[in-house]
Amino acid sequence: MQEIQRLLAARPFEPFRIFVADGNTYDVRHPENIALGGKGRLVAIGLDDSFVTLDLLLVTGIQRPIPRRQGRMRRSA
């Protein structure tokens, strides 16, 4: 929890990835996409069209920086 709070407070914000015990990962690309609650045990992460709520006891790691998204076309000026 303290590490996530530290990452959210960092300026400038740097996106990070949360790893959980079932092998899933969740990217936090903006500080408004995550909320902490439940007396410090729960984290809600906003996804494209939904959200996931995790118990922080299931978090196994945090990665930063996260790799850039693949497949994005870049415009040349």
C-alpha positions, 0 to 999 in steps of 0.5 A: 500500500505504501509503495502504491501511495508513493507511486501515485504521489510522484511528480511527474506521474510514471505509469506502473504495472501491478502483478497479482497472485493469479498471474494477471497484471494491471496497468495504471497509466494515470493516477485517476485510474486507481483508488485505494480504500478498505482501510488500506487493503483494497485497490480499485483499478479502472480498465477500459470499460470496467474496473477490478477490485483487488485485495492488496494481500494478493499483490505480488509485485510492481513494475515501473516503468512499464513497456510502451504499448505495441502496435501503435502507429506513429505519425511523422511530421 
